[in-house]
């Protein structure tokens, strides 16, 4: 048996996981951490998918040696500069701060007010809706294929 997902399926899997943990966060505040990490990861993969659709080499650090994919920050910059993603500077800063917070959660300690995490999550969720529209993909189709079925680990 193999676990195989393309870039977009992987993005939606992280989104569905995020929504699952979001739905449990009021009962277990630690679920906010996983919900937040997963929504940021989902947006990163959606961003890379949009770049890939434009040119498959845009997701790589070195287009002459397409081995390592770019960071989320660089992917966002490429979306803005190359694909002309219509975002204002304030929104870009919010997303970059979310990236930094996700990285802190993944690689170090965390001490962050849950209320602020909720507020940041809602901003990111709005961006997800915008990104899905920008990608012109049908999220409902993927949900009906079973990507929306998630169990708490």
N, C-alpha and C positions, 0 to 999 in steps of 0.2 A: 504494500500500500504506500502511496506517495501523497504528500500534501503539495499541491501545485496550484498556484494562483498567479494570474498576470498582475501587472502593476495596478490596474484599476480595481480588480477583484480584491487585491490586498488592501487597497485604500478603503474600500467599502467594508471589508472585514474589520479593520480598525475602527471605522465609524460605528458600525453596529455594536462592537464591543464597548465603545465609549458610551453609546446610548444605553446599553444594558447596565453598565456601572452607574451612569447618571441616575437611572431609575431606582437604584438601590442606595444612593448616596444619602438620602434623608434618614435612612435607618442605620447606616454605617458610614460615618463621615470620611473614613479612609478610602472609600470607593471614589471620592472626588479625585484623588491622586491618579488612579488608573483611568478614570473617565477623561481627565485632562491630558494625560500623556497620550492616550489613544486618539483623542481628537486632533491633537497637534500632529501626530504621526500620520493620521489620515489625510490631513491637509497637505503635508509634505509629499505624500505619494500622489495625491491628486494633482499637485503642482507639477511634479515630474512627469506625470502622464500627459498633461497639457503640452509640456515642452516636447516630449517624445513624439506626440502627434504632429507637431510642427516640423521637427527634425530629430531623428533618433539619436543624433550625436549631442544634442543640447543638454542631455542629462548626465553627460560624462565630464569629469574634471579635465581630461586631456582627450580631445577629439581624435588625435592621431593614434592614441592607445586607449580605446574605450574599455577601461577596466573598472575603475572606481567611479561611482556616481557622485554628483555634486552634493554639497550641503543644502539644507533647506533654505538658509539665507541666500546662498548663491542662486538657487532655483527661483526664489522669489524675485531677486534682482533681474534675472534673465526674463522672467515673465513680464516684468514691468518694462524693461528696456528693449527687449526684442519683440515680445508679443503684444506690447502696449496694454497690459492689464490696467483697467481704469480704477486705480486706487489712489486716494489722497495720502499725503505724507503721514497724517495722524494714524490712519488705518495700518499703514506699513509698519510704523513704530510699535503699535499694539501687537501685531503679529510677531515682530522680531523680539519683543519682550516675552511673549508666550514661548517662543523657541528657547530663549535663555532660561526661562523657568522650567520648561520641560527637561532641558539638559541638566539643570541643577537637580531636579527630582531623580533623574536617571543615574547621575554620577556622584552625588554628594548628599548631604543632609537636606532636610526641608523643615522650615518653620515659617508657615504662611497662613494668614487668616482664611478660614473656610469661606467667609462671606466674599472676600476678594477673589478667591478661586472661582466661586460661583459666577461672579460678574465677568471675569475673564472668559470663563467657559461660554457664557451666553454670547459674547462678542465673537468668539471663535465659531460658534454654531451658526451665527449669521453669515460669517465668511464661508463656511461650508456650503450653505445654501447658494450663495453667490457663485462659489467655485463650481458647484455642480451645474448651475445654469451656464457658466462660462465654458465648461467642458462639453456642454450639450449632450449629456448622457442621461439615461433614464434610470434613476435610482430604484424605482418601483420594480422594474424588470429584474434587477439583481436580487431584490428582496424575495421575489416569487421563486427564484432559483434556489432558495435556501440559505442565502448569506445572512439573512436576518435572524436566524435561529441561533441563540447564544445561551449558554448556561454558565453560571458563576462557577469559576474554578475553585 
